[in-house]
Amino acid sequence: MAKYRKKPVVIEAFKWLTDEVPQWWTNISGEFVMDVTQGHVFIKTLEGTMRAEPGDFIIQGVKGEIYACKPDIFEATYELVGGE
């Protein structure tokens, strides 16, 4: 079986209910629904609706798509670019 390596791409992301919310998140109000009582956010994606828990990362992908990622997967997949 062939093996593949993920191409290095730069994405923008923030930790839900922990990090400051970036401008692109406030511009996509029709793409998500917040459950204020529980702190969850439901994000509409091409694969269906994703539920992000507090502490999950919200990612804007290379084509502007928005999706959630669990912290352990995020940290195994991404590293901080530059000194941010």
The first five atom37 places (N, CA, C, CB, O) and aatype in JSON, in Angstrom:
{
  "aatype": [12, 0, 11, 18, 1, 11, 11, 14, 19, 19, 9, 6, 0, 13, 11, 17, 10, 16, 3, 6, 19, 14, 5, 17, 17, 16, 2, 9, 15, 7, 6, 13, 19, 12, 3, 19, 16, 5, 7, 8, 19, 13, 9, 11, 16, 10, 6, 7, 16, 12, 1, 0, 6, 14, 7, 3, 13, 9, 9, 5, 7, 19, 11, 7, 6, 9, 18, 0, 4, 11, 14, 3, 9, 13, 6, 0, 16, 18, 6, 10, 19, 7, 7, 6],
  "atom_mask": [
    [1, 1, 1, 1, 1],
    [1, 1, 1, 1, 1],
    [1, 1, 1, 1, 1],
    [1, 1, 1, 1, 1],
    [1, 1, 1, 1, 1],
    [1, 1, 1, 1, 1],
    [1, 1, 1, 1, 1],
    [1, 1, 1, 1, 1],
    [1, 1, 1, 1, 1],
    [1, 1, 1, 1, 1],
    [1, 1, 1, 1, 1],
    [1, 1, 1, 1, 1],
    [1, 1, 1, 1, 1],
    [1, 1, 1, 1, 1],
    [1, 1, 1, 1, 1],
    [1, 1, 1, 1, 1],
    [1, 1, 1, 1, 1],
    [1, 1, 1, 1, 1],
    [1, 1, 1, 1, 1],
    [1, 1, 1, 1, 1],
    [1, 1, 1, 1, 1],
    [1, 1, 1, 1, 1],
    [1, 1, 1, 1, 1],
    [1, 1, 1, 1, 1],
    [1, 1, 1, 1, 1],
    [1, 1, 1, 1, 1],
    [1, 1, 1, 1, 1],
    [1, 1, 1, 1, 1],
    [1, 1, 1, 1, 1],
    [1, 1, 1, 0, 1],
    [1, 1, 1, 1, 1],
    [1, 1, 1, 1, 1],
    [1, 1, 1, 1, 1],
    [1, 1, 1, 1, 1],
    [1, 1, 1, 1, 1],
    [1, 1, 1, 1, 1],
    [1, 1, 1, 1, 1],
    [1, 1, 1, 1, 1],
    [1, 1, 1, 0, 1],
    [1, 1, 1, 1, 1],
    [1, 1, 1, 1, 1],
    [1, 1, 1, 1, 1],
    [1, 1, 1, 1, 1],
    [1, 1, 1, 1, 1],
    [1, 1, 1, 1, 1],
    [1, 1, 1, 1, 1],
    [1, 1, 1, 1, 1],
    [1, 1, 1, 0, 1],
    [1, 1, 1, 1, 1],
    [1, 1, 1, 1, 1],
    [1, 1, 1, 1, 1],
    [1, 1, 1, 1, 1],
    [1, 1, 1, 1, 1],
    [1, 1, 1, 1, 1],
    [1, 1, 1, 0, 1],
    [1, 1, 1, 1, 1],
    [1, 1, 1, 1, 1],
    [1, 1, 1, 1, 1],
    [1, 1, 1, 1, 1],
    [1, 1, 1, 1, 1],
    [1, 1, 1, 0, 1],
    [1, 1, 1, 1, 1],
    [1, 1, 1, 1, 1],
    [1, 1, 1, 0, 1],
    [1, 1, 1, 1, 1],
    [1, 1, 1, 1, 1],
    [1, 1, 1, 1, 1],
    [1, 1, 1, 1, 1],
    [1, 1, 1, 1, 1],
    [1, 1, 1, 1, 1],
    [1, 1, 1, 1, 1],
    [1, 1, 1, 1, 1],
    [1, 1, 1, 1, 1],
    [1, 1, 1, 1, 1],
    [1, 1, 1, 1, 1],
    [1, 1, 1, 1, 1],
    [1, 1, 1, 1, 1],
    [1, 1, 1, 1, 1],
    [1, 1, 1, 1, 1],
    [1, 1, 1, 1, 1],
    [1, 1, 1, 1, 1],
    [1, 1, 1, 0, 1],
    [1, 1, 1, 0, 1],
    [1, 1, 1, 1, 1]
  ],
  "atom_positions": [
    [[0.85, -1.18, 0.0], [0.0, 0.0, 0.0], [0.89, 1.23, 0.0], [-0.97, 0.0, 1.22], [1.89, 1.29, 0.72]],
    [[0.52, 2.23, -0.8], [1.28, 3.48, -0.87], [1.03, 4.31, 0.37], [0.91, 4.28, -2.14], [-0.05, 4.25, 0.97]],
    [[2.04, 5.1, 0.76], [1.91, 6.02, 1.89], [1.95, 7.44, 1.36], [3.05, 5.79, 2.95], [2.63, 7.73, 0.37]],
    [[1.23, 8.33, 2.02], [1.16, 9.73, 1.61], [1.42, 10.63, 2.8], [-0.21, 10.04, 0.99], [1.09, 10.29, 3.94]],
    [[2.01, 11.78, 2.53], [2.26, 12.79, 3.56], [1.37, 14.0, 3.26], [3.78, 13.21, 3.61], [1.22, 14.4, 2.1]],
    [[0.79, 14.57, 4.29], [-0.05, 15.74, 4.12], [0.81, 16.92, 3.66], [-0.8, 16.08, 5.43], [1.86, 17.19, 4.24]],
    [[0.36, 17.61, 2.61], [1.09, 18.78, 2.11], [1.09, 19.87, 3.18], [0.46, 19.3, 0.79], [0.1, 20.05, 3.89]],
    [[2.19, 20.59, 3.29], [2.21, 21.69, 4.26], [1.34, 22.84, 3.76], [3.66, 22.18, 4.51], [1.6, 23.43, 2.71]],
    [[0.31, 23.14, 4.52], [-0.58, 24.27, 4.22], [-0.7, 25.11, 5.48], [-1.99, 23.78, 3.72], [-0.57, 24.62, 6.59]],
    [[-0.97, 26.37, 5.28], [-1.16, 27.28, 6.41], [-2.65, 27.56, 6.54], [-0.35, 28.62, 6.22], [-3.3, 27.95, 5.57]],
    [[-3.18, 27.35, 7.72], [-4.59, 27.6, 7.99], [-4.69, 28.63, 9.12], [-5.33, 26.29, 8.37], [-3.71, 28.91, 9.8]],
    [[-5.87, 29.18, 9.3], [-6.13, 30.05, 10.44], [-7.05, 29.28, 11.38], [-6.77, 31.42, 10.01], [-7.96, 28.59, 10.93]],
    [[-6.81, 29.41, 12.68], [-7.63, 28.68, 13.65], [-7.63, 29.41, 14.99], [-7.11, 27.24, 13.83], [-6.75, 30.22, 15.28]],
    [[-8.63, 29.1, 15.8], [-8.66, 29.6, 17.17], [-9.35, 28.56, 18.05], [-9.4, 30.97, 17.26], [-10.13, 27.74, 17.56]],
    [[-9.04, 28.6, 19.32], [-9.62, 27.65, 20.27], [-10.95, 28.23, 20.77], [-8.65, 27.37, 21.48], [-11.0, 29.33, 21.32]],
    [[-12.03, 27.46, 20.55], [-13.38, 27.91, 20.87], [-13.54, 28.18, 22.36], [-14.4, 26.87, 20.42], [-13.23, 27.34, 23.2]],
    [[-14.01, 29.37, 22.67], [-14.26, 29.88, 24.02], [-13.0, 30.07, 24.84], [-15.18, 28.95, 24.74], [-13.08, 30.22, 26.06]],
    [[-11.83, 30.07, 24.19], [-10.57, 30.31, 24.89], [-9.81, 31.46, 24.24], [-9.7, 29.04, 24.9], [-9.41, 32.4, 24.93]],
    [[-9.62, 31.38, 22.92], [-8.86, 32.4, 22.19], [-9.78, 33.54, 21.74], [-8.16, 31.77, 20.97], [-11.0, 33.42, 21.73]],
    [[-9.14, 34.65, 21.37], [-9.88, 35.76, 20.79], [-10.45, 35.32, 19.44], [-8.97, 37.02, 20.62], [-9.78, 34.62, 18.68]],
    [[-11.66, 35.73, 19.16], [-12.33, 35.36, 17.91], [-11.79, 36.22, 16.78], [-13.87, 35.51, 18.04], [-11.8, 37.45, 16.88]],
    [[-11.32, 35.6, 15.67], [-10.79, 36.39, 14.55], [-11.9, 37.04, 13.73], [-9.93, 35.51, 13.65], [-13.07, 36.66, 13.84]],
    [[-11.54, 38.0, 12.92], [-12.5, 38.74, 12.09], [-13.26, 37.8, 11.15], [-11.78, 39.82, 11.28], [-14.47, 37.99, 10.96]],
    [[-12.59, 36.81, 10.55], [-13.29, 35.93, 9.61], [-14.43, 35.17, 10.26], [-12.31, 34.96, 8.98], [-15.41, 34.83, 9.59]],
    [[-14.33, 34.89, 11.56], [-15.4, 34.17, 12.26], [-16.65, 35.05, 12.35], [-14.94, 33.75, 13.67], [-17.77, 34.56, 12.19]],
    [[-16.47, 36.33, 12.62], [-17.63, 37.23, 12.74], [-18.28, 37.51, 11.39], [-17.21, 38.55, 13.39], [-19.42, 37.97, 11.34]],
    [[-17.57, 37.24, 10.3], [-18.11, 37.48, 8.96], [-18.93, 36.31, 8.42], [-16.97, 37.77, 8.0], [-19.52, 36.43, 7.34]],
    [[-19.01, 35.2, 9.14], [-19.69, 34.01, 8.62], [-20.92, 33.65, 9.45], [-18.74, 32.81, 8.58], [-21.18, 32.47, 9.67]],
    [[-21.66, 34.62, 9.91], [-22.75, 34.38, 10.85], [-23.77, 33.35, 10.35], [-23.46, 35.67, 11.13], [-24.39, 32.68, 11.17]],
    [[-23.95, 33.21, 9.06], [-24.9, 32.23, 8.53], [-24.37, 30.8, 8.53], [0.0, 0.0, 0.0], [-25.13, 29.87, 8.25]],
    [[-23.11, 30.61, 8.83], [-22.48, 29.29, 8.77], [-22.5, 28.54, 10.1], [-21.06, 29.43, 8.32], [-22.13, 27.37, 10.14]],
    [[-22.93, 29.19, 11.18], [-22.92, 28.52, 12.47], [-24.1, 28.94, 13.32], [-21.61, 28.8, 13.21], [-24.71, 29.99, 13.1]],
    [[-24.42, 28.1, 14.3], [-25.46, 28.4, 15.27], [-24.88, 28.11, 16.65], [-26.77, 27.55, 15.02], [-24.31, 27.05, 16.87]],
    [[-25.02, 29.06, 17.56], [-24.47, 28.88, 18.91], [-25.55, 28.42, 19.88], [-23.83, 30.18, 19.41], [-26.69, 28.91, 19.84]],
    [[-25.18, 27.48, 20.76], [-26.02, 27.07, 21.89], [-25.44, 27.8, 23.09], [-26.04, 25.48, 22.1], [-24.52, 27.31, 23.74]],
    [[-25.98, 28.96, 23.38], [-25.42, 29.83, 24.41], [-25.41, 29.17, 25.79], [-26.2, 31.14, 24.47], [-24.49, 29.39, 26.57]],
    [[-26.41, 28.36, 26.09], [-26.5, 27.75, 27.42], [-25.38, 26.76, 27.68], [-27.84, 27.05, 27.58], [-24.93, 26.62, 28.83]],
    [[-24.92, 26.06, 26.66], [-23.88, 25.05, 26.83], [-22.52, 25.48, 26.27], [-24.3, 23.77, 26.17], [-21.52, 24.82, 26.53]],
    [[-22.48, 26.58, 25.52], [-21.22, 27.04, 24.94], [-20.83, 26.3, 23.68], [0.0, 0.0, 0.0], [-19.72, 26.48, 23.17]],
    [[-21.72, 25.46, 23.16], [-21.43, 24.72, 21.92], [-21.68, 25.62, 20.72], [-22.3, 23.45, 21.83], [-22.41, 26.61, 20.78]],
    [[-21.05, 25.24, 19.63], [-21.34, 25.91, 18.36], [-21.54, 24.81, 17.32], [-20.18, 26.9, 17.94], [-20.81, 23.82, 17.3]],
    [[-22.53, 24.99, 16.48], [-22.83, 24.04, 15.42], [-22.45, 24.71, 14.1], [-24.34, 23.61, 15.42], [-22.94, 25.79, 13.78]],
    [[-21.57, 24.06, 13.34], [-21.02, 24.64, 12.12], [-21.52, 23.85, 10.92], [-19.47, 24.65, 12.15], [-21.4, 22.63, 10.88]],
    [[-22.09, 24.55, 9.95], [-22.54, 23.92, 8.71], [-21.34, 23.66, 7.82], [-23.61, 24.8, 7.98], [-20.61, 24.6, 7.48]],
    [[-21.12, 22.4, 7.43], [-20.02, 22.04, 6.53], [-20.57, 21.26, 5.35], [-18.93, 21.21, 7.28], [-21.75, 20.9, 5.34]],
    [[-19.74, 20.99, 4.37], [-20.16, 20.17, 3.22], [-20.52, 18.75, 3.65], [-19.06, 20.14, 2.16], [-21.32, 18.09, 2.99]],
    [[-19.93, 18.28, 4.73], [-20.19, 16.92, 5.23], [-21.37, 16.85, 6.18], [-18.96, 16.39, 5.91], [-21.74, 15.76, 6.63]],
    [[-21.96, 17.98, 6.51], [-23.06, 18.03, 7.46], [-22.76, 19.03, 8.56], [0.0, 0.0, 0.0], [-21.82, 19.82, 8.45]],
    [[-23.55, 19.0, 9.61], [-23.36, 19.94, 10.72], [-22.42, 19.35, 11.76], [-24.71, 20.3, 11.36], [-22.63, 18.23, 12.22]],
    [[-21.38, 20.1, 12.12], [-20.41, 19.68, 13.13], [-20.7, 20.42, 14.43], [-18.95, 19.94, 12.65], [-21.08, 21.59, 14.41]],
    [[-20.52, 19.73, 15.54], [-20.68, 20.35, 16.86], [-19.3, 20.56, 17.47], [-21.57, 19.48, 17.8], [-18.54, 19.6, 17.63]],
    [[-18.99, 21.79, 17.79], [-17.72, 22.11, 18.45], [-17.97, 22.33, 19.93], [-17.04, 23.36, 17.8], [-18.87, 23.08, 20.31]],
    [[-17.17, 21.68, 20.75], [-17.24, 21.82, 22.2], [-16.27, 22.92, 22.63], [-16.9, 20.47, 22.91], [-15.34, 23.24, 21.89]],
    [[-16.48, 23.5, 23.8], [-15.48, 24.45, 24.32], [-14.11, 23.77, 24.38], [-15.9, 24.96, 25.74], [-13.98, 22.65, 24.87]],
    [[-13.09, 24.45, 23.86], [-11.73, 23.91, 23.82], [-11.36, 23.31, 22.47], [0.0, 0.0, 0.0], [-10.18, 23.11, 22.2]],
    [[-12.36, 23.01, 21.62], [-12.07, 22.54, 20.27], [-11.53, 23.7, 19.44], [-13.34, 21.94, 19.6], [-11.78, 24.86, 19.75]],
    [[-10.79, 23.38, 18.4], [-10.29, 24.41, 17.49], [-11.29, 24.6, 16.35], [-8.89, 24.03, 16.93], [-11.85, 23.64, 15.84]],
    [[-11.5, 25.85, 15.97], [-12.3, 26.2, 14.79], [-11.3, 26.62, 13.73], [-13.36, 27.35, 15.1], [-10.48, 27.52, 13.95]],
    [[-11.37, 25.97, 12.58], [-10.38, 26.15, 11.52], [-11.02, 26.76, 10.29], [-9.71, 24.81, 11.16], [-12.14, 26.41, 9.92]],
    [[-10.3, 27.68, 9.67], [-10.66, 28.15, 8.34], [-9.65, 27.53, 7.4], [-10.68, 29.74, 8.24], [-8.46, 27.83, 7.47]],
    [[-10.11, 26.66, 6.52], [-9.22, 25.93, 5.62], [-8.74, 26.75, 4.44], [0.0, 0.0, 0.0], [-9.05, 27.94, 4.32]],
    [[-7.97, 26.1, 3.58], [-7.33, 26.78, 2.46], [-8.32, 27.33, 1.44], [-6.38, 25.84, 1.78], [-7.97, 28.24, 0.68]],
    [[-9.54, 26.81, 1.4], [-10.54, 27.32, 0.46], [-11.63, 28.1, 1.18], [-11.16, 26.16, -0.32], [-12.71, 28.33, 0.63]],
    [[-11.35, 28.52, 2.43], [-12.31, 29.3, 3.19], [-13.32, 28.48, 3.95], [0.0, 0.0, 0.0], [-14.19, 29.03, 4.63]],
    [[-13.23, 27.16, 3.85], [-14.18, 26.3, 4.56], [-13.93, 26.35, 6.06], [-14.09, 24.85, 4.05], [-12.79, 26.5, 6.5]],
    [[-14.99, 26.23, 6.84], [-14.91, 26.31, 8.3], [-15.27, 24.95, 8.87], [-15.85, 27.43, 8.86], [-16.25, 24.34, 8.45]],
    [[-14.49, 24.48, 9.83], [-14.8, 23.21, 10.48], [-14.14, 23.16, 11.85], [-14.34, 22.02, 9.62], [-13.26, 23.96, 12.15]],
    [[-14.58, 22.21, 12.67], [-14.06, 22.05, 14.03], [-13.07, 20.9, 14.07], [-15.21, 21.81, 15.03], [-13.11, 19.98, 13.24]],
    [[-12.16, 20.96, 15.06], [-11.15, 19.92, 15.22], [-10.87, 19.74, 16.71], [-9.84, 20.27, 14.44], [-10.67, 20.72, 17.43]],
    [[-10.85, 18.49, 17.16], [-10.54, 18.2, 18.56], [-9.08, 18.59, 18.84], [-10.78, 16.69, 18.89], [-8.23, 18.47, 17.96]],
    [[-8.79, 19.05, 20.07], [-7.45, 19.53, 20.39], [-6.33, 18.51, 20.15], [-7.41, 19.95, 21.82], [-5.27, 18.89, 19.66]],
    [[-6.55, 17.24, 20.47], [-5.49, 16.25, 20.27], [-5.17, 16.04, 18.8], [-5.89, 14.92, 20.91], [-4.0, 15.87, 18.43]],
    [[-6.19, 16.04, 17.95], [-5.97, 15.91, 16.5], [-5.3, 17.16, 15.96], [-7.31, 15.65, 15.76], [-4.39, 17.08, 15.14]],
    [[-5.76, 18.33, 16.41], [-5.18, 19.59, 15.96], [-3.69, 19.64, 16.28], [-5.9, 20.77, 16.62], [-2.87, 19.97, 15.42]],
    [[-3.33, 19.31, 17.51], [-1.92, 19.39, 17.93], [-1.04, 18.34, 17.23], [-1.81, 19.2, 19.43], [0.16, 18.56, 17.07]],
    [[-1.63, 17.22, 16.82], [-0.89, 16.21, 16.08], [-0.72, 16.58, 14.62], [-1.57, 14.86, 16.2], [0.17, 16.08, 13.94]],
    [[-1.59, 17.47, 14.12], [-1.61, 17.81, 12.7], [-0.98, 19.14, 12.38], [-3.02, 17.81, 12.22], [-0.38, 19.3, 11.32]],
    [[-1.1, 20.11, 13.28], [-0.66, 21.49, 12.99], [0.4, 21.96, 13.99], [-1.87, 22.45, 13.02], [0.48, 21.48, 15.12]],
    [[1.21, 22.91, 13.54], [2.15, 23.59, 14.43], [2.04, 25.08, 14.16], [3.63, 23.08, 14.22], [1.66, 25.51, 13.07]],
    [[2.38, 25.87, 15.16], [2.29, 27.32, 15.06], [3.29, 27.84, 14.03], [2.53, 27.97, 16.43], [4.45, 27.42, 14.02]],
    [[2.85, 28.76, 13.18], [3.69, 29.36, 12.15], [4.21, 30.7, 12.68], [2.92, 29.54, 10.8], [3.43, 31.49, 13.21]],
    [[5.48, 30.95, 12.55], [6.06, 32.21, 13.0], [6.05, 32.31, 14.51], [0.0, 0.0, 0.0], [5.98, 31.3, 15.21]],
    [[6.12, 33.53, 15.01], [6.2, 33.73, 16.44], [4.88, 34.12, 17.07], [0.0, 0.0, 0.0], [4.87, 34.68, 18.17]],
    [[3.77, 33.85, 16.4], [2.45, 34.26, 16.9], [2.09, 33.5, 18.16], [1.37, 34.04, 15.85], [1.02, 33.71, 18.72]]
  ]
}
